[in-house]
Amino acid sequence: MRTANISLQEIFNEIPQDKREESRLSFAISNRLDALMREKGLNKKQFAQALGKRPNEITRWLSGEHNFTIATLAMLSTFFGQPIISVK
């Protein structure tokens, strides 16, 4: 049986830079939402109810794999009273 002699770094380097940045930003947004929910003392169910969403949608948001629209980010910024992301 043959084994692969490719390192994890080599695999990582094959991922295009824009895709790596997309993943980094997605996880940064989900981490920010999680932190803001904790600050407000909200669990997923409470957060979903406050926004009129289903809990499984909040789970997707927090997974780091959701592709947020600008409208959703604006709604979340308004809900929390502070920015979810900042653009310089």
C-alpha positions as CSV (number, residue, x, y, z in Angstrom):
1,M,0.0,0.0,0.0
2,R,1.3,3.5,-0.9
3,T,1.1,6.3,1.6
4,A,0.9,10.0,0.8
5,N,4.0,12.0,1.5
6,I,2.3,15.3,1.4
7,S,2.3,17.6,4.5
8,L,-0.7,19.4,5.9
9,Q,1.0,22.7,5.0
10,E,1.3,21.6,1.4
11,I,-2.4,20.8,1.3
12,F,-3.2,24.2,3.0
13,N,-1.0,26.0,0.4
14,E,-3.0,24.5,-2.4
15,I,-6.1,26.4,-1.2
16,P,-6.4,29.7,-3.0
17,Q,-5.7,32.7,-0.9
18,D,-9.1,34.2,-1.5
19,K,-10.8,31.0,-0.2
20,R,-8.6,31.1,2.9
21,E,-9.6,34.7,3.5
22,E,-13.3,33.9,2.9
23,S,-13.1,31.2,5.6
24,R,-11.2,33.5,8.0
25,L,-13.9,36.2,7.6
26,S,-16.8,33.7,7.9
27,F,-15.4,32.4,11.2
28,A,-14.6,35.9,12.5
29,I,-18.2,36.9,11.9
30,S,-19.6,33.8,13.6
31,N,-17.2,34.3,16.6
32,R,-18.4,37.9,16.8
33,L,-22.0,36.9,16.9
34,D,-21.3,34.3,19.6
35,A,-19.5,36.9,21.7
36,L,-22.3,39.4,21.3
37,M,-24.9,36.8,22.2
38,R,-23.0,35.9,25.3
39,E,-22.7,39.6,26.3
40,K,-26.5,39.9,26.0
41,G,-27.0,36.6,27.9
42,L,-28.8,35.0,24.9
43,N,-28.8,31.4,24.0
44,K,-29.5,30.3,20.4
45,K,-33.2,29.8,21.1
46,Q,-33.7,33.2,22.7
47,F,-31.7,34.9,20.0
48,A,-33.7,33.2,17.3
49,Q,-37.0,34.3,19.0
50,A,-35.8,37.9,19.3
51,L,-35.1,38.0,15.6
52,G,-38.1,36.0,14.4
53,K,-35.8,33.3,13.1
54,R,-35.7,29.5,13.7
55,P,-32.9,28.2,16.0
56,N,-31.5,26.0,13.1
57,E,-30.8,29.3,11.2
58,I,-28.8,30.6,14.2
59,T,-26.9,27.3,14.3
60,R,-25.9,27.9,10.6
61,W,-24.9,31.4,11.4
62,L,-22.6,30.2,14.2
63,S,-21.1,27.4,12.2
64,G,-18.7,29.7,10.4
65,E,-20.0,28.5,7.0
66,H,-22.9,30.8,6.4
67,N,-22.6,33.4,3.6
68,F,-24.2,36.5,5.2
69,T,-25.9,39.2,3.1
70,I,-25.2,42.9,3.8
71,A,-28.9,43.2,4.8
72,T,-28.5,40.5,7.5
73,L,-25.3,42.0,8.8
74,A,-27.0,45.4,9.0
75,M,-30.0,43.9,10.9
76,L,-27.6,42.1,13.3
77,S,-25.6,45.3,13.9
78,T,-28.9,47.2,14.6
79,F,-30.1,44.4,17.0
80,F,-26.8,44.4,19.0
81,G,-26.3,48.2,18.8
82,Q,-22.8,47.8,17.5
83,P,-21.1,46.7,14.3
84,I,-20.7,43.0,13.4
85,I,-17.9,43.9,11.0
86,S,-16.0,47.1,10.2
87,V,-14.9,48.3,6.9
88,K,-11.9,50.6,6.7
